[in-house]
Amino acid sequence: MYGLIGKMKAAAGQRDALIAILLDGIDAMPGCLSYIVARDPKDADAIWISEVWDSQDSHRASLMLPSVKAAIARAKPMIASFDEHHEIEPIGGHGLTKPR
């Protein structure tokens, strides 16, 4: 499995609108095992995103999907910065099954 955990900052007052874009259309991402968007309770503009994929190739392929490209284009003006980005190797956990 392949995973990402990242923190981004929305432009002031745009966090909820940005979250709505990030959550729109996530059902149709082949290979995505988990995609979690969370508000940072200590920062009114910060968003944490946690992703688990069956492989790094599936993640790369998702970036070519028309729905993902459109979401990125809509979200770009609302993103102030990307603060953290960590690649991880998920092993398992509640809701995740190891790919065969």
N, C-alpha and C positions, 0 to 999 in steps of 0.2 A: 504494500500500500504506500501511498504518497500523500503527504499532508502539508498544509500551509496554515500559519497563524499570522495575521497581520493587523496592524492598527492604522487607521487613517483618520484624518481630521476633515470634517466637513467645513465648508465656508460658514461663517457665523449665521446661525438661525436656519441652516439648511439640513441639519442632521436627519430629521424625520423624512424629509423628501428624498434624501439620498438613500436612506434605508429602504424606502418603498421601491426605489429603482433596483437596488441590490437584490431584493426579494422577489421581484417580478419575473416570472418565467423560469424559475430555477428547476422546475420539475423535469424539463427536457434536456438534461445534461448527462449523456451516456457516461457511465463510469463513476459518477459522483455518488459517494456513499453517505456523505454528510456535508451540509453547508449551513453554518450557523452564523447569523449576524446578531451582534449584541451591542447595546448602548454601554458606554463607560459611565458608571454612576458618579465618578469623580471629575468628569470633564464633559461639559454640555455639548461639545462639538465632536467628541471622539467616538469612533466605532471600531469594534473588534470583529474580525471575520476569521472563522475557523473552517477549514475545508479538509475533507478526506476523500481521496480518489483511489480507484483500484490500481492506478498506475500514473506515473508522471506523463506518459504519452496521452492518456485520457484527459488530463488537465490541459495539456498543450492543445489538443484537438478542440476542447471546449471553447478556447479563445477564438476559434475560426467560425463558430456557429453564428449565423445571422442574428439570432436573438441576443447573444452575448455581445457581439459587436455593437448592436443598437443600444444596449444598456450602457456600455462603456461610453459611447458618444453622448448619451443623455446625462450620464453621471459626471463626466469630466468637468463641466463648469461649476459643479457643486463641491468638488474636492479641493480643499486647501493644501493638504500635504499627505504624504505617506510617512508615518512615523516609524513603524517597525515592520519587519518581514522576516519570518523564520520558516525554513523548510524543515519538516519533521518526517519521521518514519513511524506512522501509527502501527501498533501491534494488535490492538483490539480494544474492546470495551463495550459497555451497554449500547446496543443498537448497531454495533459493527460486527460483521462476520469476516473472517479472513478469506480473501479470494482464493479460488481453487486453481 
